[in-house]
Amino acid sequence: MDELEKKEELETELEQETVETEPVPGKIEEDTKAEEQPEEVQEAPAASDETTESASEEKKKAEKEGSNIVGIIVGLAVFIAVLAYCWMLPGGGSVQDTGVLYAKDNDLYFYDLKNDPYLLQEGISEGGSYHYFYTAWGSSCTEEGHWAYFADNIDETGAFDLYRKDTKNPSAEAERIDSNVYDYMTSKNGEVVAYLKGKGEAMELCTFDGTEVRSIGDGIHLENEVYALSGDGKYLAFIDAYGMLNATVVKEGNALPLTDAAETYAMAEESGILYFVAKAADSYSLYSYAFDGTEPVLVAENIYTMEMMPNGKDVLYCKTPDEPVLYSDIIVDDMAESDAALTEADGEAYEKKLQRDVIREAAANGEGFAPLLQECYVLTGGKSVLVADNVISAIGAEHDRPYVIGYKAKEFTPLRLSVMDGGLDMVEYIYYMSLSYGGVETFLTDAAGNLEALEGYKVQPDTMKISADGKKAAYLTSDPDTGGNILMEMEIGKAAEAKAVATDVENFAFVGGDLFYYYDYAYGEGTLAMAGSETKIPGACGVQYADNAVYYIADADSATGNGQLKYWDGKNETVIDDNAFAFQYKGNGKLAYISGYDVNEGLGDLCYFDGKNARVLDTDVTALFIY
């Protein structure tokens, strides 16, 4: 059994739901595309008990990956059944206050959050699908700029003409960038776009910087993570048809081949530094590349996993320790005196003593074997910091600062030589089994290595939420009797004092310094609450947490799916609209939402709430674009 097989078997035998992070080779947890994750659209519960699981899962996947690929959902049975899924964004985080793009009568309209909406483009579809029930893909506003990018003339294969429009100048004509496009991503300021064009599986990768279109490479496959653009639009990385990882300075257009052995890669959003893991001989190494024409820099060897942390700046990686597990560190010789008295005349007992002598000699000579557990590092500010050892798996927690949560083996108790019934192979096997049955603990650590063990049965690491000020944390554990979720809250630095807040919790988040949560979810509705408050709000759905309030739809009508759109700041509930169907949080207390939606006609009124007042933007609207 090789070391990777042992580690994988160890994770299985621990009977824990391990963190969703794969050993190299594997995929980066974070999307390598340097673009904002799409905003979540919130909707009312079902007008029907019927569900279409595949349809809702397809929608969730498209939103999570932030893809701008259009036409991928042609032919899906969506309509009323989609309402059975309650779209929730389980966590706070900033959302950009950008414009609203929406479709009506196969035309594209834009609202800049200030002036009246206006027609952006006519005839956006020519037989291809751009919308999925009341939501749509293929058009977006850039995160830090004043550009709207959109697909026009979408055909039945999903190909489209790519345009962009200066949204601060309504009278300016939209600029056609290219045709036959299948996928694109933009820089934060919208000045640069990278895109794939072509027919079939072989695509051409191009860039446009506002001045000219540059062809970067061809024969590229249309798939996730095949290319990544830095946040400032200066740098582009991509995998070509031959599996070569290339680095490109966009203004120059040159493609510099880095390695054909890359297994994963990720680009830091702000710095644009490219990190990748490549195979060398029988192990994997982590490298960084700064797009300066020099050779990639070796960061670490013997890599097991690597991911860009949620803050888009720091890198988390786990590696096999450089030093072996020494026999002298894991064996206690409790038979030295009795073995010294044995002679050949003692037969089988003497033969076993000779086996133990082999172990003693190996221990005395400083011998050992390859580790099964990992060391966990955070690469921050150009320096690698060891934050945990004896790690089984780890992931980055959602926060601006680098926090890591994962599983590690509990402290190992040295083995008595008297339990060894064999040579060195038996020592290694018993050590391995001891790890399997010795149990694990879930840990939380910051980039300084301030490690603390989390309380609770079967902690779920990927649910960890940390308050903006870094003072509190909350996470889900499993109820050993029912299997349901238990919400735990703690002060960072005092994990041993973590307290159970509620059971059967669906999701939660810190709103300001307070912990809000959503529980008892069934048939599209649940109850909202806040830790430390006696207020309970039943019949809520479409929950989304923001910086200073939680937004939701309450008491939706079972026949129409429309209900009251509200927000709650922990003290007061405020009604925004009495007949809302779905909403999209736009940041800074602002919402775009559909009111009076008719599920049979597929039309509703598009409204906007500016934090104080709501008004109708347009009627008979088909869909909102998600970005």
Buried (B, 14 or more C-beta within 10 A) or exposed (E): EEEEEBBEBBBEEBEBEBBEBBBBEBBBBBBBBBBBBBBBBBBBBBBBEEBBEEBBEBBEEBBEBBBBBBBBBEEBEBBBBBBBBBBBBBBBBEBBEBBBBBBBEBBBBBBBBEEEBEEBBEEBBBEBBBBBBBBBBBBBBBBBBBBBBBBBBBBEBBBBBBBBBBBEEBEEEBEEBBEBBBBBBBBBBBBBBBBBBBEEEEBBBBBBBEEEBBEBBBEBEBEBBBBBBBBBBBBBBBBBEEEBBBBBBBBEBEBBEBBEBBBBBBBBBEBBBBBBBBBEEEEBBBBBBBBEEEEBEEBBEBBBBBBBBBBBBBBBBBBBBEEBBBBBEBBEBEBEEEBEEBEEEEEEEEEBBEBBEEBBEBBEEEBBBEBBBBBBBBBBEEEBBEBBBBBBBBBBBBBBBBBBBBBBBEEBEEBEBEEBEBBBEBBBBBBBEBBBEEEBBBBBBBBEBEBBEBBBEBBBBBBBBBBBEBEBBBBBBBBEEEEEBBBBBBEBEEBEEBEEBBEBBBBBBBBBEBBBBBBBBEEBBBBBBBBEEEEEBEBBBBBBBBBBBBBBBBBBEBEBBBBBBBBBBBEEBEEBBEBBBBBBBBBBBBBBBBBBBEBEEBBBBBBBBBEEEBEEBBEEBBBBBBB
